[in-house]
Amino acid sequence: MPVKTFCTHCECVVRDPCRDQFSADNGLAVYAAAEWELRRIGYFQRLARGYARTGISRYRTLGWLNNTIMDFEGRLFEADGEPFCTPDTLVDDVFKRPGSIRWLSDFKKFSYRRPAQRPQRNVWPRLKLIDLALKIEALNR
């Protein structure tokens, strides 16, 4: 049975402790979107457009998010500068609610249709992961 490793920063179960990620000295750093950004309709629509441009199906999205975020060689930070913790189950935890996969199809539609309301608080973690993945992909181009 594998031994569980606990992050020294946030105490979540991780493959590699966050401190190893933050000691990376390759100069790459990505900051997650702040809550005030995630609440904006314009930002929501820009994320939808970026996600739609990837061409990834909703069924492959969770794998794409996981691989992009977990395999990133640089540092990940919250908007306030605190380290962004990446437990092994990060993507699964964020997309565990029923209907999460179907939500991705609805989200993609907002790339060409303006939302009628601001994103609800319960989808902010999903938006944050999509935002991080898109920013990482942009660095890798």
Secondary structure as UniProt FT lines:
FT   STRAND          5..6
FT   TURN            8..10
FT   STRAND          13..14
FT   HELIX           18..22
FT   STRAND          29..31
FT   HELIX           35..38
FT   HELIX           41..54
FT   HELIX           58..70
FT   STRAND          75..77
FT   TURN            79..80
FT   TURN            88..89
FT   HELIX           90..94
FT   TURN            98..99
FT   HELIX           100..109
FT   TURN            110..112
FT   HELIX           121..123
FT   HELIX           124..140
//
